[in-house]
Amino acid sequence: MTIYLWYFLIPYALFSLVIFVMAWFNLYHIIRFSFSNSTSTINIIIYLLGLSIILITSLIGILQYDWSQAIEINLSLNA
């Protein structure tokens, strides 16, 4: 049985999509319902910087691999 490595990118993409939607949801609520002062601006900047660092770090880690390779799994019970 052959499993291609790029199959593992599908859960990563789904997880990234969930994080992206949650980030927009959080940013909307920070902007809409917080007081307009320097504290909320600093919170938004810190949040976006932290999210950017996590995204860039994960992309650097992912780009180091050749995702077109396959893994061969032998399911034979014969020794």
Secondary structure, DSSP 8 states (H G I E B T S, - for coil): -EEEGGGGHHHHHHHHHHHHHHHHHHHHHHHHHS-SSHHHHHHHHHHHHHHHHHHHHHHHHHTTS-TT-EEE-------
